[in-house]
């Protein structure tokens, strides 16, 4: 009944249907060994099941997904009147270690921009403008590729960017980014046919009318190879990470970086301080004469 509800009322995909079915079958098998049924399970039995997943070496992400399936199942039973309570309500979610964002060095970003300038004039100028805007403004890739032409037609000392939740924010731009924009504007007209016009800064013949996120991602991978960088380390989001990390490393305050990134919660921005902490620790380990002693002491 629960799986049928997922499909009928929530439009769950076949993959979701199968995944939830496997998760609940696994729970049922565990409870059967304890002479229990899912309909009769209590909180302690469910807590023991979650602990068994951890002892079996299951990753925190997978265990969290399985717990989500269990919670939805018991909420369904409660709402359907099959149980008087929800035994999953007080279960703690597995702790998910938050991975640190990948970041390029300033030299690696410079190599990407230099590689863009080695491309044929029109393509190279477009790529250079995209890179400079992404690195100078920390834009999300969706914000970048869909920038309206009107945003930069005047001297763009700052951009008004419309981000998540349709919220606008002001992003200041430095001279290299402004110069790259003006250079691209000089070549942009040549990319359009005489009878064409486009409201976008980076127009294309895609269904959206502007350069797509996917195509820009492909171009970055190609550019990484030309700059002698591992393309697996390069993506639009990695350049956004570089923008934030490099600003903080050079003394910018966290609140300003939060505003420029468009983060609703400063806790999201704080992940970049951890990146700097890790770099400082690595610097000490590699260059401090007492590195081994300090590492052993956890200092």
matplotlib code that plots the C-alpha trace (Angstrom):
import matplotlib.pyplot as plt

x = [0.0, 2.8, 4.6, 1.4, 0.8, 4.2, 3.5, -0.1, 0.1, 3.7, 4.5, 7.5, 9.8, 10.4, 13.9, 12.5, 9.8, 12.4, 14.8, 12.1, 10.9, 14.5, 14.9, 11.7, 12.4, 15.7, 14.0, 11.4, 14.1, 15.9, 12.7, 11.7, 14.9, 13.7, 10.2, 8.7, 6.7, 7.2, 3.6, 4.6, 8.1, 9.0, 11.6, 14.3, 14.0, 14.3, 17.3, 18.9, 18.3, 20.0, 22.9, 23.2, 23.7, 26.6, 28.2, 27.8, 29.9, 27.1, 27.9, 26.2, 24.5, 23.0, 21.9, 20.3, 18.4, 17.2, 16.1, 14.1, 12.3, 11.5, 10.2, 7.9, 6.6, 5.7, 4.2, 2.0, 0.9, 0.1, -1.9, -3.7, -4.8, -2.7, -0.6, -1.4, 2.1, 5.2, 8.2, 10.6, 9.9, 12.7, 15.4, 18.6, 19.9, 23.4, 25.9, 27.0, 30.5, 30.4, 33.1, 35.3, 34.8, 37.5, 39.4, 41.9, 44.9, 45.2, 47.9, 45.6, 42.7, 45.2, 46.3, 42.6, 42.1, 45.4, 44.3, 41.0, 42.9, 44.8, 41.5, 40.3, 39.2, 35.4, 35.4, 38.4, 36.9, 33.6, 35.4, 37.6, 34.5, 32.8, 35.8, 36.5, 32.8, 32.6, 35.9, 35.4, 31.8, 31.4, 28.2, 26.3, 26.7, 22.9, 23.2, 26.2, 25.0, 21.6, 23.0, 20.9, 22.8, 21.2, 23.2, 26.5, 25.6, 26.7, 30.1, 29.6, 31.4, 28.9, 26.3, 22.8, 22.4, 19.0, 19.6, 17.7, 14.3, 14.3, 16.4, 18.7, 22.2, 24.9, 28.2, 31.2, 33.6, 37.2, 39.0, 40.0, 36.4, 35.2, 37.8, 36.9, 33.2, 34.0, 36.2, 33.5, 30.8, 33.0, 33.0, 29.5, 27.7, 29.8, 28.4, 24.8, 23.3, 22.4, 18.7, 19.2, 19.0, 19.3, 18.6, 21.4, 25.0, 26.0, 23.5, 23.3, 20.9, 19.9, 16.2, 16.9, 18.4, 21.7, 24.7, 23.7, 25.2, 26.2, 28.0, 29.9, 30.9, 32.2, 34.2, 35.8, 37.0, 38.5, 40.1, 41.6, 43.4, 44.8, 46.0, 47.6, 45.2, 43.3, 39.8, 38.3, 39.3, 37.7, 34.0, 32.0, 31.2, 34.9, 35.6, 32.8, 34.6, 37.9, 36.3, 35.1, 38.2, 40.6, 38.7, 38.7, 42.4, 43.1, 41.2, 37.6, 35.1, 32.7, 29.5, 30.6, 31.5, 28.1, 26.3, 28.3, 27.6, 23.9, 23.9, 20.8, 22.6, 26.1, 26.6, 26.8, 29.6, 31.6, 32.6, 35.3, 36.9, 37.5, 39.2, 41.6, 42.2, 43.1, 45.6, 47.2, 47.5, 49.1, 51.5, 52.6, 53.0, 55.1, 57.3, 57.4, 60.6, 58.6, 55.7, 55.9, 55.7, 52.9, 51.0, 51.3, 50.1, 47.1, 48.3]
y = [0.0, 2.4, 1.9, 2.3, 5.6, 6.9, 6.2, 7.3, 10.4, 11.6, 10.4, 8.5, 7.2, 3.5, 3.8, 5.4, 2.8, 0.0, 1.7, 2.1, -1.5, -2.8, -0.6, -1.8, -5.4, -5.1, -3.7, -6.4, -9.1, -7.5, -7.3, -10.9, -12.2, -10.4, -12.0, -8.7, -7.2, -3.6, -2.9, -3.8, -2.4, 0.0, 2.8, 0.6, -2.0, 0.7, 2.2, -1.2, -1.6, 1.7, 0.7, -2.6, -0.6, 1.3, -1.9, -3.4, -0.6, 1.2, 4.8, 7.6, 8.9, 5.5, 5.0, 8.4, 7.6, 4.3, 6.1, 8.6, 5.7, 4.2, 7.6, 8.1, 4.5, 5.0, 8.4, 6.7, 4.0, 6.7, 8.8, 5.7, 4.7, 1.5, 2.6, 4.9, 6.4, 6.9, 4.9, 6.6, 10.2, 10.3, 8.5, 10.4, 10.8, 9.5, 12.2, 13.2, 14.5, 17.6, 17.4, 20.4, 22.1, 21.7, 24.8, 25.9, 28.1, 31.6, 30.4, 27.7, 30.1, 32.4, 29.5, 28.9, 32.5, 32.6, 29.4, 31.1, 34.1, 31.6, 30.5, 32.0, 35.6, 35.3, 32.0, 33.1, 36.4, 34.8, 32.2, 34.8, 36.9, 33.9, 33.0, 36.5, 37.0, 33.6, 34.2, 37.9, 37.6, 34.1, 33.7, 30.4, 28.9, 29.3, 33.0, 33.4, 31.9, 33.6, 37.1, 39.7, 42.0, 45.0, 44.0, 45.1, 47.6, 50.5, 50.5, 47.4, 48.3, 46.1, 43.6, 43.2, 39.4, 37.7, 34.4, 31.8, 32.7, 35.5, 37.6, 40.3, 41.0, 43.4, 41.9, 44.4, 43.7, 44.5, 45.9, 42.6, 41.4, 44.8, 44.7, 41.1, 42.1, 45.1, 42.9, 40.3, 42.9, 44.1, 40.5, 39.5, 41.1, 39.0, 35.8, 36.8, 36.8, 40.3, 39.6, 38.2, 39.8, 38.4, 39.8, 37.6, 38.5, 35.0, 34.2, 30.8, 28.8, 26.6, 26.2, 28.7, 31.3, 31.5, 29.3, 26.3, 25.1, 21.8, 23.4, 25.8, 22.8, 21.0, 24.1, 24.4, 20.7, 21.4, 24.5, 22.7, 20.3, 23.2, 24.8, 21.5, 21.0, 17.9, 18.4, 16.4, 19.3, 22.0, 23.0, 26.2, 25.4, 24.9, 28.5, 29.8, 28.0, 29.6, 33.1, 32.7, 31.0, 33.5, 36.4, 35.1, 34.3, 37.9, 39.3, 39.7, 39.3, 36.3, 38.4, 40.2, 37.0, 35.6, 38.5, 38.2, 34.5, 34.9, 32.5, 32.8, 31.4, 32.4, 28.8, 27.8, 30.3, 29.1, 26.0, 28.1, 28.9, 25.2, 25.1, 27.8, 25.9, 22.8, 24.7, 26.3, 22.8, 21.5, 24.4, 23.7, 20.0, 20.6, 23.5, 23.8, 22.2, 20.7, 19.6, 15.9, 16.9, 19.3, 16.8, 14.1, 16.5, 17.6, 21.2]
z = [0.0, 0.9, -2.4, -4.4, -2.5, -3.5, -7.2, -7.2, -5.0, -5.3, -8.8, -7.7, -10.5, -11.1, -9.6, -6.4, -6.2, -6.4, -3.9, -1.3, -1.8, -1.2, 1.8, 3.4, 2.5, 4.3, 7.4, 7.3, 7.2, 10.2, 12.3, 11.3, 13.0, 16.1, 15.7, 14.9, 12.0, 10.7, 11.8, 15.4, 15.6, 18.3, 18.4, 20.0, 17.3, 14.6, 16.4, 16.5, 12.8, 12.0, 14.3, 12.4, 9.1, 10.6, 12.0, 8.5, 7.1, 5.2, 4.3, 6.2, 3.0, 2.2, 5.8, 5.8, 2.6, 4.2, 7.3, 5.2, 3.6, 7.0, 8.3, 5.3, 5.8, 9.4, 8.7, 6.1, 8.6, 11.2, 8.7, 7.4, 10.9, 10.9, 13.9, 16.8, 16.8, 14.7, 16.2, 13.8, 15.0, 17.5, 15.5, 15.0, 11.4, 10.6, 10.7, 7.2, 7.0, 4.8, 2.1, 1.7, -1.7, -4.4, -5.0, -7.7, -6.9, -8.2, -10.6, -12.0, -12.5, -14.3, -16.5, -17.5, -18.5, -20.4, -22.3, -23.2, -24.8, -27.0, -28.6, -31.9, -31.3, -30.9, -28.9, -26.9, -25.9, -24.9, -22.8, -21.2, -20.3, -18.9, -16.7, -15.5, -14.5, -12.8, -10.9, -10.2, -9.1, -7.8, -9.8, -10.0, -13.5, -14.1, -13.2, -15.4, -18.7, -18.5, -17.7, -19.7, -22.0, -20.2, -17.1, -18.7, -21.4, -19.2, -17.4, -15.3, -12.1, -10.4, -11.6, -10.3, -10.3, -9.9, -8.0, -6.1, -5.0, -7.5, -5.1, -6.4, -5.1, -6.1, -7.2, -7.7, -10.6, -10.9, -13.9, -15.5, -15.6, -17.0, -19.7, -20.6, -20.9, -23.2, -25.4, -25.7, -26.4, -29.4, -30.8, -29.7, -32.7, -35.1, -33.6, -34.5, -38.0, -39.4, -38.7, -35.2, -31.9, -28.4, -24.9, -23.4, -22.9, -24.1, -26.8, -28.5, -30.7, -27.8, -26.8, -23.9, -26.2, -24.3, -23.7, -21.7, -18.4, -20.0, -22.9, -20.7, -18.5, -21.6, -22.7, -19.3, -19.5, -22.9, -21.6, -18.6, -20.9, -22.9, -19.6, -18.5, -15.7, -14.7, -16.2, -13.3, -11.0, -13.1, -13.3, -13.0, -9.4, -8.6, -9.9, -7.6, -4.7, -5.8, -5.8, -2.2, -0.8, -2.4, -1.1, 2.4, 2.1, 1.2, 4.1, 3.0, 5.8, 5.8, 5.7, 2.6, 0.8, 1.9, 0.3, -3.0, -3.2, -2.5, 0.4, 2.5, 5.6, 6.6, 7.8, 4.1, 3.6, 6.6, 4.8, 3.0, 6.3, 6.8, 3.4, 4.6, 7.9, 6.0, 3.8, 6.9, 8.5, 5.3, 5.2, 8.8, 8.1, 5.0, 6.2, 10.0, 11.5, 14.3, 12.1, 13.2, 16.9, 16.5, 14.4, 17.0, 19.7, 17.6, 17.8]

ax = plt.figure().add_subplot(projection="3d")
ax.plot(x, y, z, "-o")
ax.set_aspect("equal")
plt.show()
